[in-house]
Amino acid sequence: MANMTYKDAVNVAITAIGETNPEAIEKLNAMIAQLDKRNAKAGPTKTQKLNERIKGIILEILEEAEDYVPMTGLLEDERLANLTENDEPVKVSSQKAGALLGQLIKAERVVRQVYKKRTLYAIAGTEFVAPDAEVVEDEDA
């Protein structure tokens, strides 16, 4: 069962009261209107906006990379290392980057590959070639 919202609870109260107390029903309907008004104003928070910006930068880095990129490669990129917000430096930790990469993986925009105990990331659809694999040329070509 999903969590009951305040609006759901107020609707249950209205139903329970029925027609017995019109003044209480009027007040409860006013509460619902206030809840709707407050929810209409709600938008992404400052942190959510920053996280979306960081995810965009991560996608840019991965799109420009020709191969899979380790976490350190992402964090050392100047776009993330020198990230600022309102002229204040923003430190992107490996935990934050990992969480945002997890969201991108869940959204199927990024793929994750573990190779020799090292986790590597790339844009979805990128073919994985082991870094130390020998390239075999097709002799018929």
TAQUIJO-V936496 format. One record per backbone hydrogen bond with DSSP energy under -0.5 kcal/mol. NH is the residue of the N-H (numbers start at 0). CO is the residue of the C=O. If there is no record, write none. Layout:
nh = (NH,NH)
co = (CO,CO)
This chain:
nh = (8,9,10,11,12,13,14,15,16,17,19,24,25,26,27,28,29,30,31,32,33,34,35,36,37,38,39,40,41,48,49,50,51,52,53,54,55,56,57,58,59,60,61,62,63,64,68,70,73,74,75,76,76,79,80,81,82,84,87,89,90,91,92,96,97,98,99,100,101,102,103,104,105,106,107,108,109,110,112,114,114,117,119,120,121,123,125,128,132,135,136,138,140)
co = (4,5,6,7,8,9,10,11,12,13,16,20,21,22,23,24,25,26,27,28,29,30,31,32,33,34,35,36,37,44,45,46,47,48,49,50,51,52,53,54,55,56,57,58,59,60,120,118,69,70,71,72,73,76,76,77,79,87,84,82,88,89,90,92,93,94,95,96,97,98,99,100,101,102,104,103,103,121,119,112,117,114,112,68,110,108,122,126,129,133,134,136,137)
